[in-house]
Amino acid sequence: MNRKLIIDGNAVYEIDEDCMLGRRRKEEESKPAEKDVYMEEYKKAMRRTE
């Protein structure tokens, strides 16, 4: 496991990088890709002009 210690004054934080990477991947999977959002808007706009 990769871990980092962050020292901020009297506070010490331990960061588990593997856990943070897993969380970031889950968040990215749950969000629709920006490309898809723009493509959907483009398709809607094209339907209006037909």
C-alpha positions in Angstrom: 0.0 0.0 0.0 1.2 3.5 -0.8 0.6 5.9 2.0 1.5 9.5 2.6 1.8 11.5 5.8 0.7 15.1 5.7 1.8 17.2 8.6 -0.1 20.5 9.0 1.0 22.2 12.2 0.0 19.9 15.1 -2.3 17.8 12.9 -1.0 14.6 11.1 -3.0 13.0 8.3 -2.3 9.6 6.7 -3.5 9.3 3.1 -4.0 5.9 1.5 -3.3 6.5 -2.2 -4.7 3.2 -3.3 -8.0 4.0 -1.6 -8.1 7.5 -3.1 -7.4 6.1 -6.6 -10.3 3.6 -6.2 -12.7 6.4 -5.1 -11.7 8.6 -8.0 -12.3 5.7 -10.5 -15.7 5.0 -9.0 -16.7 8.7 -9.2 -15.5 8.9 -12.9 -17.5 5.7 -13.7 -20.7 7.1 -12.2 -20.5 10.4 -14.1 -21.5 10.5 -17.7 -18.6 11.3 -20.0 -18.5 14.9 -21.0 -18.3 13.8 -24.6 -21.6 12.0 -24.4 -23.3 15.1 -22.8 -22.1 17.3 -25.6 -23.1 14.8 -28.2 -26.6 14.5 -26.7 -27.0 18.3 -26.7 -25.8 18.4 -30.3 -28.3 15.8 -31.4 -31.1 17.7 -29.7 -30.1 20.9 -31.4 -30.0 19.2 -34.8 -33.5 17.7 -34.3 -34.8 21.3 -33.7 -33.4 22.6 -36.9 -34.9 19.8 -39.1 
